[in-house]
Amino acid sequence: MSRRKRQRVSADRHIAAEDVVLPATVLKFLQDGGVCIEKLRKSVAACANGEQRRFVRVSLRRPVDLGAVEEQLGYSLESVEWLPGMWAVDGRARLAACDAYQGGYVYGLDAASAAAAVVLGAQPGERVLDLCCAPGAKLCYIAELMGDRGTIIGIDSAENRLRVCKSILSKYGLQSPELHHADGRTWDGREFDRVLVDAECTHDGSVKHLAKHLVSGRSQVLEEQTFSPERLASIAALQLALLENGARAVRKGGTLVYATCSLTTTQNEQVLARFLGSDRGARFSVLSLRDSVASLWPCRDGGVPGSIRFDPDEFGGLFVVALRRAEYSDEGVGKEDKIHPDKEESTATDRS
């Protein structure tokens, strides 16, 4: 039987959690990072079976006939009340076949990813930097939330992904973002009101990404490309370097948001703790998202007070934290002004 036919057969059958087999290297890395493997397997299976809803972004700038969209999709749209312009639809819906998608009126964007853009809080007319912007759906959302008004700079080191980003911005008629092919660790920019570092990671919180590989006979590809020993040895250092350079770009009193779609503490709480313990990190305090924008969101507290996590049972997995740079000094902030991470970091998925 051909590979293509094998994949079609596997897609037609019901996938159970025990059918989701993680390669040994991947399993050990996730376990060491505090991930609850049983929960992750259940989420991957649910995604593979089309049991998880998918999310779509409806343009705030163009009139959209939602009834026509529903008719073409064959499923009803349900408003995501806590995210502006976001809608949920059955996981089996084929968005790419919809005229509104092809015409640039709606696009796919996971609700948790959209939440990171909302946490950024960008306002019309501000200077905003997205340090890892490709492939661009989140950058589109940021630009729309800003009314396509302001200075929006998108940086990415992958030229092919940046071309995709440029195409997406053009498709959705967004003019304000300016794209640069550069290394986010070294790109030199200053005095931004808000900076988003949605850092490169192992994508283990993206159950759609995992399902694509683990239930279609491509687990070896996942292991070689995403969880290779070389990549795992360097990923946290890359994330810290991106966070540090993002911090350089924030003006005094500005906001820095760090996010990944990894479930591991090694790529989230531990990276954040190393940053906050540095001289540059001492200029920042952690904002409490649960006491502000995320007070009614379906998320839970992260391992660093003030941070939040989305588990991949309903949305994609995401860790996000917002930091505020001190206005009064470059020498650091006082202990009374700063939330310090606990020495003992909580696990990524085993707490409710």
Disulfide bonds with the S-S distance in Angstrom:
none
